[in-house]
Amino acid sequence: MTDTTPHPPPTASPGPGNRVAQRARTREKLLDAAETLFARNGYRAVTVRDITTHAGTRLAAVNDHFGTKDNLFRDVLLRRVTPLNAHRRALLTTATARQQAHEDRLAGIIDAFTRPMLERASSDTGWRHHFRFAAQLSHSRLPQQLLVADEYDSIARHFITHLRDLSPDAPEEALHDAYLFMLASALQVFADSLRLDSISKGRYHSDDFTARHAALTRFLHGGMGHLITPAP
């Protein structure tokens, strides 16, 4: 007797392209989950299980994609820092190529550092998580930061070089201080910590990034300009 019962067609195995795409999606989910949790709770307080639960993946997924939690930490940061610093370098090249007065050149250096942060924080929650986590790291001695030290140190030296070209008679210590004060102030602004909301009792808001950036650049222009100008 012939079986006339309809049967569903056999399920095709995912092709290589689908498997690659799925692997890439899983990797991004892990990066997003880790970034969110690191920003919220700090690196040490977050477990691999916390990350995979948040991402909705297998516990072994972190090992599969990154090997270790420290490698995941590195890739969470480099995913953001690498394009951010490329944008900064491009703006800095444009800003310093023009023949301008000292004040305008300083403004260009400050803008090249801070405007890429403004554009990203204004449009993407993931970037706000990144800046919040970076602000935490900036005042910690977490040894894992050595994993990304080359990228951070490279952009620092790049800006310090341009500050030195701007003010060749400035003390070296002042140039380094000026860069670090710019970094710390910018991270405070774009970490969106709600401190401004609290101390102003809601009159001003830390997520009004356009207003905060305008205040930041005025503050940096005055402070850095004074710091790197040698006393008469």
Secondary structure, 3 states (H helix, E strand, C coil): CCCCCCCCCCCCCCCHHHHHHHHHHHHHHHHHHHHHHHHHHCCCCCCHHHHHHHHCCCCCHHHHHHCCHHHHHHHHHHHHHHHHHHHHHHHHHHHHHCCCCHHHHHHHHHHHHHHHHHHHHCCCHHHHHHHHHHHHHHCCCCHHHHHHHHHHHHHHHHHHHHHHHHCCCCCHHHHHHHHHHHHHHHHHHHCCCCHHHHHCCCCCCCCCHHHHHHHHHHHHHHHHHHHCCCCC
